[in-house]
């Protein structure tokens, strides 16, 4: 009788939720210099247990604070080192060129067009991510329009010739070279000191990232010619995903889509505010810099469109098809169809 009672008690205890049954979730965020995005991420993970009704033990750290290189994010997910990671999609394209196709330089130069491209390419992107890296898309979102921030007078792409320009995606490198500049691959955290020391003359990023990273201290001119949207992602390893029941997975999916919506909204509203503060305009209510924000010459837009057809799409096709024979065909019927481009 005692054994039967003990067994029943043990089974009952096993059925009850305990702290020992917490589900761990090791999350890696963006660079700590991207303070606004880090604030949004930290708040999201803080409320995730309550939002999903799950007993989650979430640990969250910005990637640079734990020594993670942005370009290695997919490898960490595949190895199981982390459960969820913020991923700079363009910087992991060396491991999977197809991923660069979601935000090819010059193809989607405003937030609305970029959102169409992302929705068209999401399913194919997720399928490829699962096949190659055993991870899945939880959220896809932009930093915002990607501009040129320089420490010398740059008022047109014609002024880029001969300058060293920070690039972070293969298609961006192709564009920079097309304009006669010298691309230099740098992580975001490396750009400020490189601009400060004159190792590069310009860096490409969003206005909100440049402002948050205090680039205004080491730049003098901004050419607000949008060449991309700076697509980012939050990806979860399939090993972590399988810890959850189908009902829990649905709750996590809903929570991350809310995060995605919040970050798209932030990208829309933060661009003009950050440019105003970089230029030191009166309507800036935060820290001000004194950069000159140039008007984009009409011919620069035409130059970018020409570069897409002559350089960006062929470069993407050749590099991606070498890794995956179906790459260009899949891009044509997804992102390409949504944006009106076809890779020959």
N, C-alpha and C positions, 0 to 999 in steps of 0.2 A: 504493500500500500504506500509506504514511504517513497519507494522508487517511482511509482506511478505519479504521485503528487509532485515530486521533484521534477519529473519529466514534463508534466503539464505546466509547471511554473516556468521552466526553461523555455518552453515553446511560446508561452504568453509573453515573456520578456523579449523574445526574439521578434515578436510581432509588433512590439511597441517601438515608437521612434526614440532614439537615444542620441546623445552627442557622439557616441562611437559610430553611429550610422550616418554621420554627415557626409555629404558628397563633396569631395575636394574639387576646386576649380582654380587652376594656376593660370592667371591671366597676365599678359604682357601688353602694356600700352605703348603709345607713341613716345617720341623724344620729349623729355621734360621741358625743353625750350618751347614747345608748342603748348603753352600754358592753358589756352582756352580749351583745346581738344582734351588735354589731360584732365581739366576740371570736369568736363562732360563725361569722360570715361570713368573717372573715379566715382562720381555721383551715380552713374549707371550701375557699376558693380556693387556699390554700397546698398542700393535699393533692390538689387536683383533677387536676393532670397525672399524678401517680402512680396515683390511683384509676381514671382512665380509660385509662391507658397511652398518652396522647397527648402530643405535643411542643407543649404550650401555653405561650405567653408571656402570663401573666396579669398585668394591672395592676389593682389594687384601691384605691379611695379612698372614704371616707365622703362623702356628698353635700354636706354643709355645708363640708367642707374644700376642695372645688373649686367652690364657689359655685353649686351646683345647687339650684333651688327644687323642693320635693317635688311641687307641683302641675303642674310642667312635664315630669315624667318621661316620659310617653307621647310627648310631642312630640320629646324627645331620641331616643327609640328609633326613632320613625318617620323622623327625619332621618338616622339612622345615626351620630349623634354618639357614642353608646356602644353596646356590644354586649349587655351584661346590666345590668339595673338593679333595685335594690330599690325597690318602688313601694308607697306608702301609698295603698291602693285608694280609700279615701274621699276623699282629697284630689285625685284625678284625675277624680272624677265630674263635675266641671264640663265636661270634654271629652267624657265619655260617661256620661250619667246611669244607663244600665243597670248599670254596674259597682257602683253604690251598693247595688243589690239583693241582692248576695251577703251583705251584713251590715247589713241595714236595722235601724235603731234599734228595740229592743224585740222584734224577731222571734226572735232567738236570744240568750238572756241567760246561757247557760252554755256551756262549751267543748264538751260532748257534743252539744248541739243545734246549735251552730255547725258542727261537723264534718259533721253530716248535711246541713246547708244547703250547705256548700261542695262536698261530693261531688255533690249533686244539681245544682248550678249550674255545675260546673267546665267541662263540655263546651260549653255555650252561651256561657259567659264567654270561653273560649279562641277560639271561632269568631268572636265579635264583636271580640275583640282583634286577631285576624289580619286581619279585613276592614277595620277602621277604622285600625289603627295599624301594620300589617305587623310584628307581634310575636306571640310565643306564650308561653303559661304554662309556666314551668318548675317553680314551686312556689307554693303558696298556704298561708298559715299565720296564726295570730293572735298579737297581742301579749298578749292575755289580757283578762279582763273589764274593761270601761271604767267607771270610777267618777268621782265628783265630788270634787275636791280644792279646798278653799276656804280663804281667809284670814279668814273670819268664821264664827260659829256657824251651820252648815247641818246640820240633823239630819233633814230631810225635804224632799221636792221642794216642799212648800208654802213653805219658807224661801227658795227660789230667786227668788220673785217680785221683780222690779225689779232684780235683780243682773245684772251683765255676766258672761257665761259663755263661755269659749273653746269653740268648736265647730269641727269639721273635716270634716263631711260634710253634704250637703243634708238628709238625713233627721234628723240630729242637730239641725240648726238648727230644723227644724219642731217637734221635741220640746221644745227649749229654749223656743221661743216659746209653745208650748202651755202650758207651766208658768209663763208670765208673766215669764220672764227675757229678757235682751237678748243674743242670740248675737253673738260676736265671732270672726271667722275668723283664726286664727293658726297659723303653723308651730310645731312642737314647740319648736324652739330659741328662739322668741319668747315662750313662755309664762312662763318663770321671771322675766325682767325685767318682764313685764307684771303678774304677780302682785306682784312686789316694789314696783312703783311705784303699785299700786292702779288700773292701767288696766283690769284685770279682777278679779273677786272669786273666781271659780272656773275651774278648767280640767278638762276631761274627758280622761282617758287611763287606761292600765293602771297597776296598783300598781307593777309592776316598772319601768315607764318613769318614773313619778313619783319613785320611790326613786333610780333611776340618775341622773335629772336634778336631784337635790337639791331637789325641790319642797318637801320637808319643812322647808327653811329659810325658806320664804316662805308656807307654809300652816299652818293651825292645826286644821282639821277635815276629816275624810274621811267622805263618805256613800257606803258601799260598795254602792250600788244599781247592779247591772250592767245597762247599757243596750245593750251590743253586745260584740263580741269584738275589735275593732281589726284587721280582716283586712288582711294585707300580701301582697305577691307578689314573686317574682323572675321577671322577664320577659326574654326574649331576642329581639332583632330577627331577623326572618326572613333578612335579609342575612347576619348572623353564622351563623345556623343552617345556611345553604346552603354554608358553608365546609367542613362536615363530611360524611363519607360516612354512609350509613344505619347502618352498624355503629357509627361514632363517635357518631351521634345517639342511638342506643339506650343507649350508655354514659353520655352526658351526662344523659339522661332519668333513668336509674337513680341517678346521683349526686345530682341535684337532689331526687329523691324521698326520698333518705336525709336530705338537709338539711331537707326539709319535716317529716319525722318527728321529727327532733331538735328543731325549733323548736316543734312542737305539744307535745312532751313538756315542753320548758322552760316553755311557757305554763301548763301544768297545775301544775307544782311551784313556780313562782316567785311566784304570786299571794299565797298565805298567808305566805310568808317575807317578802315585801316589805311587806305590811301590818303584820306584827309589828315590823319595823324602823322603819317610819314612826311606829308607836305607842310605840316604845321599850320593847317587852316584853322580859322576861329571856331568852326563848329566842332572841332575835336575837343572832347572833354577830358581826355586822358593825356598821357605823356606825348609831347610833340617833338618831331624832328624837323629838319629843314631841307629835305630832298626836293629837287625839281622834278615834277611829274609832267612829262611832255605830252603833247597831243599826238596821237598816232597818225602818221601820214597815210592818206588813203591808199597809196601805192604799196604800203607794207602789208595790208590785208591781201592784196592781189599777189604779192610775193609769197606769202604763206600758202595760199591756195595752189599756186604754181608748184611750190615745193612738195606739196602733198602728192600730186600726180607724178612728178618727175623723180622724186627722191624717196619720200617717206613710204609710200605704198610698195614700190619695188624692193626697197631695203627690207621692209617687214616680210614681204612674200619670200624672199630668198633665204633669210635667216630662219624664218619659222618653218617653211616647208622642208628644210634640211633636217629638222627635228621631228616634224609631224607632217606627213604627206598631204593630209586633208586640211591643213591650217588655213590656207587662203580661201578654199572653197567654203569652209565653215564661217569664216569671217565675212565673206561676201553675202551669205544668206542671213546673217544676223546683224552685226554692227553696220556693215557696209550697206545693206538694204535699208536700214533705219536712217542712215545719213546720206544716202544717194551716191555712194562711191562703189566702184567695182575694181577689184585687183585683176589685171589681165593675166 
